[in-house]
Amino acid sequence: MQSKRILIVDDDVLNRELLQTVLTRSGYRISHANSGTAAITSVNTDPPDLILLDVRMVGMSGYDVCQHLKSQTHTRQIPIIMLTAYDNAEERENARLAGADEFFPKMNGWQQLIQRIQALLD
């Protein structure tokens, strides 16, 4: 069975590289985008099995990207986990309203993130 592919969307190269290292070690194939518009193009060209989407990016926010992808019939079934450094009720509500499948504060740890990814992909 081929491993699942995850699209990492973050405008910070260090965050993308760190996530890629952690997820590759867990057996996932990785692609990445450095902006919201690049993410939408990537998903439309070659849809991933799951998207890890940073909330705060220059230009198009993660919420905008999520809302766009969830409004399209050909991309709405792709699970999206919103990643953020901000864990508060407003951020959680914004993620829910945008259509995110999960909201994950970055400080919660890699093992918990891997568990959530596995749950969404099973």
GIJOMO-V696644 format. One record per pair of residues at least 6 apart in sequence whose C-alpha atoms are under 7 Angstrom apart, sorted by the first residue. I is the first residue (numbers start at 1). J is the second residue. If there is no record, write none. Layout:
# GIJOMO-V696644
[[I	J] [I	J]]
This chain:
# GIJOMO-V696644
[[3	27] [3	28] [3	29] [4	28] [4	29] [4	49] [5	28] [5	29] [5	30] [5	48] [5	49] [5	50] [6	28] [6	29] [6	30] [6	31] [6	48] [6	49] [6	50] [6	51] [7	30] [7	31] [7	32] [7	48] [7	50] [7	51] [7	52] [8	16] [8	31] [8	32] [8	33] [8	51] [8	52] [8	53] [9	32] [9	33] [9	34] [9	35] [9	39] [9	52] [9	53] [9	54] [10	16] [10	33] [10	34] [10	35] [10	53] [10	54] [10	57] [11	34] [11	35] [11	57] [20	30] [24	30] [33	39] [35	57] [36	60] [36	61] [36	62] [36	65] [49	78] [50	78] [50	79] [50	80] [51	79] [51	80] [51	81] [52	80] [52	81] [52	82] [52	83] [53	62] [53	80] [53	81] [53	82] [53	83] [54	62] [54	82] [54	83] [54	84] [55	61] [55	62] [55	63] [55	82] [55	83] [55	84] [56	62] [63	95] [63	98] [66	98] [66	99] [66	100] [67	98] [67	99] [69	75] [69	76] [70	76] [70	99] [79	101] [79	120] [80	100] [80	101] [80	102] [81	100] [81	101] [81	102] [81	103] [81	104] [82	95] [82	100] [82	102] [82	103] [82	104] [83	103] [83	104] [83	105] [83	106] [84	104] [84	105] [84	106] [85	105] [85	106] [85	107] [86	105] [87	105] [92	103] [95	103]]
